[in-house]
Amino acid sequence: MTVISNADAVVLKSWPKELHFERGGVHRLGLLLKRLGARRALVITGKTIAGGSIGADVRAALGGGLAALYDGVLPHTPLATVEAAAELYANSGADALISVGGGSATDTAKAVAVRLAGDVNAFRLDLGAPRRALPASTPPHLAVPTITGAGNVLLPTAGILDPATRVKMLFDDTLLIPQLSLLDAKLLVHCGPELTSVTGIRSIVGCVEALISRRRNPFSTTLALEAIRLMRESLAQTARDPRDVDARERSLYSAVMGTIATGNAGVTGAHAFGLIAGGRYGSAHGVPHAIVLPAVMRAFSPVLAPHAAALNLALAADAQPAADAFERLVREAGMATRLRDIGIPRADLADLAAQTATLPMMQNAPRAVDAAEIHSWLEAVW
């Protein structure tokens, strides 16, 4: 289900792609590939997954349907990795893409689709100039997420790290949504505690921002609150028993609910800053977002006020302020809570604020926000 929301209307439409929640479904990858009308796929993943049991299962399931495997995925999707994977696709005889891994694997496959269509600059969202739509010949993409916060398989967006500027190039096209996503909870038991926490909390960040966004609506708000509750419960249980497949599956449902909420209500300051900081400093995707979110929550506390009771219940906050409850959640997960702890110099804050203010997602803020105010948020969490 997708929602188009503006000041005048909320229009509900059917979600256009397929999501398969299936434990052990990785063994049916060959059949799912055929379901897309494809014969042979380029698998895009990282070295850890490629060399482990998940990679072995993927290769066995695809058999002759494996055209080639690219295992060079890196955080933040550097342009060089996209170029290399696109070249391998072109030379392998593949007619589909399969991403296996976290958000960087999914984004790399999306970015390869952009690169195969031509010069990536022609399709960029962030240049403020007319951009081309992807062609109908864009190869189909089957996504197999292996992390807690797996929601980006539903999004039409992608980012590629520009090596010259260390800023992410942004892309937005409905053809970037994977045609089919396999959400196999058994794969998530291989996701380590740190990655589980970071990706799960990043999903919660998006949900909270969906409650703040000026494009919020009752549909997105209900999904966001339930997604926060499910993810928080899943993270707590997974910390106790990492092999609890039921808890892992709840995190996948939460990620999907949260992404539908954020994809339609929009995200704002924390995600905008995280996009800038992640590319510039190479910090793990989601960590800068989580550090800055409490400052964003406090700045827009009047907007969150109507949902205070439900949000506190979702966060198990015992009626403490929601921003404090979120900070506690991050701290208990062992994640950094200050920008200086992830290597961001105080002298850079003004420039980071200025860059953040220019991103399109800042237009989702419920009131006008300038670089000076963003700078004050960053100072508060430095």
N, C-alpha and C positions, 0 to 999 in steps of 0.2 A: 504494500500500500504506500502510495506517495501523496504528499500534500503540497499543493501550490498555494502559498499564502501571501497576501499583501493587505494593504489597509482596507480594501473593499470586499475581499472574498477569500474563502477557504474552499478549494476544490479538491475532492478526494478522487484519486484514480488508482487503478490496479497497479501493483508493483510489476514492472515489466520483465523481470528475470526470474530464474529458478533458484531456489535454495533447498538443498537436500540435507536434512539433519539425519545422519545415519551412522551409527556406531559400527566401525569396521568397514565403512563404505569405501575406504581407499582401495580395497581389493577389487572394486568394480570400476576403476578408472577407465579401463579399456572400453567398457560398455557405455560409460558416460561420454567418452570422447565421440563415440559413434552417434550418440544421441544428438550431438552438435552438428552432425553431418560432416565430420572431419575424419581423416584417415591417420595422420601422423602428427605428433605434437613436439614442439620444443618445450622441454621442462625447464623452468627458471627457478632457481633456488640458491641457497648458500652452501658453503662447503661442509658445515656441520651436519645439515640435513642430508646432503648428497652422500656423505660418507657413513651415515648411520642407518638404523633400521627403517626409518621412514623412507629414505632414498631407495633402499633395497625393495621395499614393498611397492613403491611407485614404479620402479623399473620392471618388477615381476608382473604387476597388474597391466602395464601397457604392452609388454612384449614387443611385437613388431610395430606397434603404434608409437613407439618412441623414436622420433627422428634424430634427436640430439638432446644433450643435457648441458645447460649453462649453469655453472655453480659459482659464479663470481658476484652474486648479489652482495651489496654493501649498504650500511645504514645511509639514509637520506638520498639514495639513488643517484650517485654521481653520473654525469653525462657519459663519461668513458665506459661505464658498465653497460649503459643503454646502447651505445654504439656497438660494443662487442657482441652483445646478445642479439641485436638486430642483424648484424652481419652473419652470425651463426644461423639464425632463422632463414635468411635469404639463401644460404648455401646448403641447407640441410634437407630441403624438400618438404619441410613442415607446412601444414595448412591450418595449424591452431597453436595456441599458447596455453601452457598449464603452469600456473604459479603454485609453488609449494613452500610455505613458510609464513613469516610475519608480514607486516605492512610493507616492508621494503621489497619483498619478493612480489607482492601484489602490485605495488607501484612500478616496479621494474617492468613487469609484463605489460602494464598499461602504457608505460613510456615507450616500450618497444613498438607497440601498435602505433603510437604517434610518429615515431621515427621512421617506420616503414611507409608512412604516408607522405614523407618529405622532410624538409627542413623544419626542425621543431619550433623555430621562431615564428613560423607562419601560423601556428596553432595556439600560441601563448595567450593566456588570460590576463596576465599581469602587466602587459605593455600599454594597455589603454588604447590600443589601435584595433581596427577591424581584424578579425581572425577567421581562418578557414575552419569549416566543419570537417570532421573526419569522413573519409569516403565510405560508401557502402561495402567496399571490398576489405575493410578492416578485419583482420583475422579474429575468429572467435577465441574467447578466453575462458578457461575453466580454472577456477580458483580453489585451492585447497589450503585454507588457513590452518596454522598449527599453534596459534597463540590465543590467549584469553580475550584480548580486545580485537576481535576479528571483523569488526563492522565495516572496514573500508572496502570490503568486497561488494557492498551495496552502493558505493558512491561513484559518481561520474567524474571524479576529480583525481588528479595525480600531480606529483611534484618531481622535478629533476633538478639536482644541485648543479648550478652553474659554477664551474671550477674557477672562473675569472673573478666573480664577485662574491662567491660563497653564499649566494642567496638562491633560494629555490625558484625555478621557473614553474609557473602554475598552468594547469590545463584543466578544462572542464568540457566534457562532451558525453552525451548519454551512451555513445558507443564504447566508452571506457568502462562501463559497468560490465563485469564478467557475465557472460550469458548463463553460466551455471556455476554455482558455488557448492562445494561439498564440505559440510561442517561435521567432521568426524571427531566426536569427543574423545575417542581413544587416543587420537594423535596428541592431544593436549597433555597427557600424562608425562610426555617427554619435555614439556615446557618447564624450565627451572623456576625456582621461587622468585628470583629477582625479576625475570622477564614476565612472569605471571602477575606480579604486583604492579609493575610499571604499566603494562598494557591494560590491565584491569582498571587501574586508577585513571589512566588516560581516558578510558571510556566513560568513567564517572564525570570527569572534567567536562567532556562534551555534553553530557546530559544536564549538568548544572547550567552550562551556558545556554542550552536550549530553553531553560526556564527563564533566563535573563533576556534573551533576544527579543527585539521589537517585533519579530515575525512569529513569536510563540502563539500557540492556539491550543484549545482544549485537547485536541488529539495528540499533539506533540508533547504537551505537558504531562498527560496521563502516562504515555509511553516512557517518558524520561524518568518520572518518579518510580515507576515499577522497575525500570532497568537499573536504577541506582540501588534499589533494595535487593534485587536478584544478584547483582555483581558484588555488593558488600557481603552478602551471605555466602556467595561462592568463594570469595577470597578468604574469608574466615575459615571455611571448611577445608579448602585446599591447603591452607597453611597447616592444618592439623593432619590432613591425609592427602598428599599430592596425587595419589592414585585413585581417588574417589571420582569415578567417571560421571556419576550423577551430578556432582558439584561442577565438574568441568563442563558438562552439557548445559547446566544453568547459566554458566558464564557466556556460552555461545548465544543462547536465547537473549540474554541481557544485551550483548554486543549488537545483535541485530535490532532489537527494540530501540536501543539508544541511538543507533545510526539512523534509523528511520526518523526518529525525533530530531536529531541534529541536522540531518540532511534536508529537513523541511522547515524547521524553525531557524536553523543557522547557528553558527558559533560566533564568538566575538573576541574580546581582548586577550584571553589566555591563549587561545589557539593562534591568534595573530602573532603575539610575541613568541610563542613556541616555534612557529615557522621560521622567524628571523633568527632566533638564538640557536636553534638546532643546526641550521645550515652554517652559521658563522663559527660556532664553537664545537660542533660535532657531538653535542650532548645527546644522550639517548632520547629518542622521540617520546615525548610525554612528560619527561622530567621538568623542563622549564614551564610547561603548561601547569603542572601541579603546584609548582612553587608560587606562581603568580595568581592562580585562581582565587585564593582567599582575599587578596587585595581587590580583585575584580568584584567578588561577592560583596565586600563591604562597600565598594563604590556604588553598587546598584542594590543595596539592601532594601529600599522601598519596593523594588520590583519583585524581590523574592519574598517579601513579607506575607503575601496571601498564601504562599505555599510553605510557610515556616514549619507548621506542625507536621505536614506530610513529608517534607524534606528531612526534618529531624528524625522522624520515624524510619525513613529509608536509610539514613546514616547511623541509626541506633545511637542517637546523640544525647539522649536523656535531657532533652529540652535546652541544651546549651546552644549558643549561637551557631548557626550552620557553618559559618566560616571557620570557627574554632574546631568544630567537629571534623570538618574535612582536614584541617591541619593535623589533628590527632591521628586520623586514618593514615595520612601520608607518613607521619613520624613512626607509627607503629609498624608500617611496612618496611621501615629501614631506609626510606628514600630521603634525599636532601630536601630541606625546607627553606634554604636561603640561596640566593643567586651566587654569592661568593663561594659557596660550597661546591659549585660546579664550574668554577674557574672563570666567572664573568667579572671583569674588573669594574669597579665603581665608575671609573672614568669613562666607560663605554655606555653608561646608562642613557645619557641624553641622546646619543646617536641611535641607540636601539629603539628608544621611544619614538624618535622621528620616523624611523623606518616602519615601525609597527603601525603608526598612525596612517600610513599611506595604503595599507592593504585593504582590499575590498571587503573582507569580513568585518572590519570595524564599522561598516555601515549598518551592521545588525545591532549595534549598541542601542539601547532604548532612548538615549539622548546623545547630543553631540559630545564628542570626546576629542580633545586636542592632544598634541604631543606633550605639553606641559603636564596634563593630568596623568597621562600614561607614565611619564617620568616619575611622578609622585608614587604611583603604584610600585614601580620597580625599586625606588628608594626604600619603600616600606618593607620589602622582602629581600633587600640586599644583605 
